[in-house]
């Protein structure tokens, strides 16, 4: 596993956003959290927002800091408020998949849902926003390597949703291009 890290701001909470391409994404996010973020700034609590039907199928997620969200339901406001409240405590981290659904790791554009915008605008403390384009590649091995291409997206104090979407998509496209070793793309 190869991590291209960023500097972690002290005395902040953290939202780690990643592309969502499979069930193991949560494990990848945990790995990145402990190998990069926790090494620079000790964490207090680790939380993950999970779709309610996944929580029902995988009951053990609640023991890993997961709490449910049910898009399209009135309770979504409670989940977003709870996530923002968690981010008011320095040292807490929220693992978040802004696509809100599984998509191929090879997509070239990350489509953000409004959840992250709703959460960040409710945070009262200092919170650093971090993106990781997680990509798997085999090359000449029988086991895949995971590449964590991390981007510092600023804090909730200078948050701009449109800029976040644009910066993440530029970064994600560049991350994909960096893995193309033998082919030149136009």
Secondary structure, DSSP 8 states (H G I E B T S, - for coil): -EEE-----TT-EEEEEE---STTHHHHHHHHIIIIIHHHS--SEEEEEEEHHHHHH-GGGGGGTEEEE-TTSTTHHHHHHHHHHHTTSTTEEEEE-TT-S---TT-SS----THHHHHHTT--S-EEEEEEEEEEE-TTSSS-EEEEEEEEEEEGGG--HHHHHHHHHHHHHHHHHHH--S----
